[in-house]
Amino acid sequence: MSHTVLFYIFSTLAVLGAVMVVSHKNPVSSAVSLVLTLFSTAVLFVLLHAHFIAAIQILIYAGAIMVLFLFTVMFLNIRDSELRFDSMNIPKRMTFLFLFIVVVGFFASKLFSSSPVAFPKLGDPENFGTVAEVGRSLFSDYLLAFELTSVLVVIAMVGVLVIAKGRES
């Protein structure tokens, strides 16, 4: 199979998995759909010859993070009766539909605009996706995003501790 056909197959699987994540009422089914999306994204990274990023995608996100999600969902023990998905009224649905149309319209106008898009310069093509290039980029170009992510992880750990202590008492 050509790379183009594989790209279309796995990008379609990723989009379908993402749609299933937000459409399932059961949180466990949503988490399994998220695994499908993450694996499909990892295959797309392999098609781009970014093997290190694909391996990290599978090990960290599809592996460790999904175990954490499933543990949290099962730890909270949310019943279907506690989930109120049908309580969204018509004005809220119309607002979400309007916002969706605005966002799609914005991106469509940017896509079909006559002005060329200026992309940032990437590293050397032969070093793309390697450990050294990811490390250099992460600790130089994206240092602020890296630090903010670490703050979010600390906040998430504190939140888990608060939830766990609240369950004990």
Secondary structure, DSSP 8 states (H G I E B T S, - for coil): --HHHHHHHHHHHHHHHHHHHHH-SSHHHHHHHHHHHHHHHHHHHHHTT-HHHHHHIIIIIIIIIHHHHHHHHHHHT--GGG--STT--HHHHHHHHHHHHHHHHHHHHHHT-SS---------GGGTT-HHHHHHHHHHTTHHHHHHHHHHHHHHHHHHHHHHHHHH-
